[in-house]
Amino acid sequence: MTQLTTIYMTETGFDNLKALLARKKQEYADVRDHRQVAFEMSGDGWHDNPEFNRQQQLEANLNHTVKELTERLQHARPVNIDPSNRPTNHVAIGSLVSITRWNLNNDINDKGLVETWEIVGFDETDIKAAKIGYNAPLAKSIIGLQVGDVSEQLVLGTQAWEIEVTAIHSGS
């Protein structure tokens, strides 16, 4: 199991993690019940009872997931993001930041790609909502930067990027 340090989550992310853990615990309990029924119906041999074997595997996987989510919850600390009072000195959790990305693999975008992202908590990335978790590679590369700063080269997939922080917005 991975040793986690403190992780930061928005209150919504924290609540979502608790809800996910509750769902996985219920799934685990359901699989245990189904495994017991399969055992009682035909025994525990894989050749005699493939359903029992399948339920055992599901149980083991869910047990692992429940342990990981429990550990994550134990290390999670909720962060309150006030949309009317975001961090503006440098990019941090809660920042609403505009960036320009230059693809270093080609010269097609000499103006760069202009994007605005909200930096949110651990594993809370939602691309459609323009929210990126602070643990995502793009966010990691700009955390701590100020307006005008350029990140070190970042490789995303097969593309190398240079990223400039162009604005850090104070409100929503």
C-alpha positions, 0 to 999 in steps of 0.5 A, a space after each residue: 500500500 502506498 504511504 500517503 502524506 497529508 492530502 488536501 481536498 475541497 469540502 466537496 471532494 472530501 464529501 465525495 470521498 466519504 460517499 465513495 468509501 461508503 458505497 465501496 463498503 456496501 459493495 464489499 458487504 454485498 459481495 461477501 454475502 453473494 460469496 457465502 451463498 455461492 459457497 453454500 450452493 456448490 462448495 468452494 472449488 474453482 472447478 465446481 463453482 466458478 461463481 464462488 471463485 469470481 466472488 472471492 476475486 471481487 471481494 479481494 479487489 473491493 477489500 483493497 479498494 476500501 483499505 486505500 480509500 480509508 487510508 486516503 480519508 485518514 490523510 485528507 484535510 478539507 480546504 475551504 475555497 472562498 470564490 470571492 477571496 482566492 489566493 492571488 500572490 502565487 498559484 495555490 489550491 483555490 487559485 483561478 489561474 490563466 496560463 499560456 501553454 506553448 507546445 515545444 514539439 512544433 511551431 503551429 501555435 506560436 501564440 500559445 494555448 490560452 487556458 484558465 483553470 481552477 486549482 482544486 483538491 487531490 484527485 478532483 480534476 474535472 476537465 469539463 468544468 476547468 478544474 484541475 487537482 493540485 496533484 495533476 501534472 499541469 497543476 504541479 508545474 505551476 503551483 507556487 508560480 507568480 504572474 509572469 513566471 514560466 514553468 520548467 518544461 512539462 511533458 504531457 503524453 508525447 508533447 513537451 510544453 512551456 507554461 507561463 502564468 499570465 493572470 491569477 484572478 481574485 474572484 470567481 
